[in-house]
Amino acid sequence: MNHASLPAERILLLAGLASLALIVGALGFQYIGHLPPCEMCHWQRWPHIAAAIVGVGGAVLMRRHARDLAWMVVILILISGLIGAYQTGMQWHLLPGPSACTAPRYVMGSHAPAPVVRCDVPTWFFLGLALPAWNAILSFAIAGVAAFSLTRRG
């Protein structure tokens, strides 16, 4: 191995671990920070969970297919980032959102709205951006670095 490129197995493992780190961070916000996730937050988690399983598991068990699996992980991470970017657009009122998590729900026989975590209302900010925006930024960065690394030939 030279310094110009990484083997596909290492890229696969690192991308999987990066997705795992984002999932652990999301769970930390949920259980330590007491920020319940909205429906779209769950949508963003599923591709990262799959990417972590494929990335870490593939790097350990399926090294012969590391390059193909690494590209699959890149695509999964991009999907999560796209969902985060879409939710950010909703929160900035640039895009419409699913009514399941953008409008109050009413319990049958009641006039009071049932508690629901709205997807279009940001709950936590860092440097002026909410969590879905940070997921999009980090996901696109991880996927971009992994894709660039996969296209490099040493």
PAFI-215845 format. One record per residue (C-alpha): residue in three letters; x, y, z. Coordinates in Angstrom, 1 decimal. Example, Ala and Ser with C-alpha at 12.3 -4.5 7.8 and 13.67 -1.06 7.14 Angstrom:
<atoms>
  res       X       Y       Z
  ALA    12.3    -4.5     7.8
  SER    13.7    -1.1     7.1
</atoms>
This chain:
<atoms>
  res       X       Y       Z
  MET     0.0     0.0     0.0
  ASN     1.3     3.4    -0.8
  HIS     0.2     6.7     0.6
  ALA    -1.9     7.7    -2.4
  SER    -4.6     5.1    -1.9
  LEU    -6.3     2.9     0.6
  PRO    -7.4    -0.7     0.0
  ALA   -11.1    -1.2    -0.6
  GLU   -11.4    -3.3     2.7
  ARG   -10.1    -0.4     4.7
  ILE   -12.4     2.1     2.9
  LEU   -15.4    -0.3     3.5
  LEU   -14.5    -0.6     7.2
  LEU   -14.0     3.1     7.8
  ALA   -17.2     4.1     6.0
  GLY   -19.1     1.5     8.0
  LEU   -17.6     2.8    11.3
  ALA   -18.4     6.4    10.3
  SER   -22.1     5.4     9.8
  LEU   -22.0     3.6    13.1
  ALA   -20.6     6.7    14.8
  LEU   -23.5     8.8    13.3
  ILE   -26.0     6.2    14.7
  VAL   -24.4     6.3    18.1
  GLY   -24.5    10.1    18.0
  ALA   -28.2    10.1    17.1
  LEU   -28.9     7.6    19.9
  GLY   -26.9     9.8    22.3
  PHE   -29.1    12.8    21.4
  GLN   -32.2    10.7    21.9
  TYR   -31.4     9.0    25.2
  ILE   -28.8    11.3    26.8
  GLY   -30.0    14.6    25.4
  HIS   -33.7    13.6    25.7
  LEU   -34.5    14.7    22.1
  PRO   -37.1    12.2    20.8
  PRO   -36.6    11.5    17.0
  CYS   -39.3    12.4    14.5
  GLU   -40.4    10.0    11.8
  MET   -37.9    11.3     9.2
  CYS   -35.1    11.0    11.8
  HIS   -35.8     7.3    11.8
  TRP   -35.8     7.3     8.0
  GLN   -32.3     8.8     8.2
  ARG   -31.1     6.1    10.6
  TRP   -32.0     3.0     8.6
  PRO   -29.5     3.6     5.8
  HIS   -26.8     4.3     8.3
  ILE   -27.6     1.1    10.2
  ALA   -27.4    -0.8     7.0
  ALA   -24.2     0.9     6.0
  ALA   -22.6     0.1     9.4
  ILE   -23.6    -3.6     9.2
  VAL   -22.5    -3.9     5.6
  GLY   -19.3    -1.9     6.2
  VAL   -18.1    -3.5     9.3
  GLY   -19.5    -7.0     8.6
  GLY   -18.3    -6.9     5.0
  ALA   -14.8    -5.8     5.9
  VAL   -14.5    -8.7     8.3
  LEU   -16.4   -11.5     6.5
  MET   -16.4   -10.7     2.8
  ARG   -13.1    -9.1     1.9
  ARG   -13.2   -10.5    -1.7
  HIS   -16.2    -8.3    -2.4
  ALA   -14.9    -5.3    -0.5
  ARG   -15.0    -2.9    -3.5
  ASP   -18.6    -3.6    -4.4
  LEU   -19.7    -3.5    -0.7
  ALA   -17.9    -0.2    -0.2
  TRP   -19.8     1.3    -3.1
  MET   -23.0    -0.1    -1.6
  VAL   -22.1     1.6     1.7
  VAL   -21.4     4.9    -0.1
  ILE   -24.9     4.7    -1.7
  LEU   -26.6     3.9     1.7
  ILE   -24.8     6.9     3.3
  LEU   -25.8     9.2     0.4
  ILE   -29.5     8.1     0.9
  SER   -29.4     9.1     4.5
  GLY   -27.8    12.4     3.6
  LEU   -30.4    13.1     1.0
  ILE   -33.2    12.4     3.5
  GLY   -31.5    14.8     5.9
  ALA   -31.2    17.4     3.2
  TYR   -34.8    17.0     2.3
  GLN   -35.8    17.4     6.0
  THR   -33.6    20.5     6.2
  GLY   -35.5    21.9     3.2
  MET   -38.8    21.2     5.1
  GLN   -37.5    22.9     8.2
  TRP   -36.5    26.0     6.2
  HIS   -40.0    25.9     4.6
  LEU   -38.6    25.4     1.1
  LEU   -40.1    22.0     0.6
  PRO   -43.4    20.3     1.5
  GLY   -43.3    17.4     3.9
  PRO   -45.3    14.3     4.7
  SER   -48.4    15.1     6.7
  ALA   -47.7    12.2     9.0
  CYS   -45.1    14.3    10.8
  THR   -45.7    17.9     9.9
  ALA   -49.2    18.4    11.2
  PRO   -50.8    17.8    14.6
  ARG   -52.6    14.4    14.9
  TYR   -55.8    14.0    16.8
  VAL   -56.7    10.9    18.9
  MET   -60.0     9.4    17.9
  GLY   -62.8    10.8    20.1
  SER   -60.6    13.7    21.3
  HIS   -60.1    17.3    20.3
  ALA   -56.6    17.5    21.8
  PRO   -53.7    16.7    19.5
  ALA   -51.8    13.5    20.3
  PRO   -48.1    14.1    21.1
  VAL   -46.0    13.8    17.9
  VAL   -42.5    14.9    17.1
  ARG   -42.8    17.1    14.1
  CYS   -40.4    16.7    11.3
  ASP   -40.6    20.3    10.2
  VAL   -39.7    21.9    13.5
  PRO   -36.0    21.8    14.4
  THR   -35.3    21.0    18.1
  TRP   -31.5    21.4    18.4
  PHE   -29.0    23.7    16.8
  PHE   -25.2    23.8    16.4
  LEU   -23.6    26.7    14.4
  GLY   -27.1    27.6    13.2
  LEU   -27.9    24.2    11.7
  ALA   -30.3    21.5    13.1
  LEU   -29.5    17.8    13.3
  PRO   -30.9    16.8     9.8
  ALA   -28.6    19.4     8.2
  TRP   -25.6    18.0    10.1
  ASN   -26.5    14.5     9.1
  ALA   -26.6    15.7     5.4
  ILE   -23.3    17.5     5.7
  LEU   -21.5    14.6     7.5
  SER   -23.1    11.9     5.3
  PHE   -22.1    13.7     2.1
  ALA   -18.6    14.3     3.4
  ILE   -18.2    10.6     4.4
  ALA   -19.6     9.4     1.1
  GLY   -17.6    11.8    -0.9
  VAL   -14.3    10.9     0.8
  ALA   -15.1     7.2     0.4
  ALA   -16.1     7.5    -3.2
  PHE   -13.0     9.5    -4.0
  SER   -10.8     7.0    -2.2
  LEU   -12.4     4.1    -4.1
  THR   -11.7     5.8    -7.5
  ARG    -8.0     6.4    -6.6
  ARG    -5.5     3.9    -8.0
  GLY    -2.2     3.6    -6.3
</atoms>
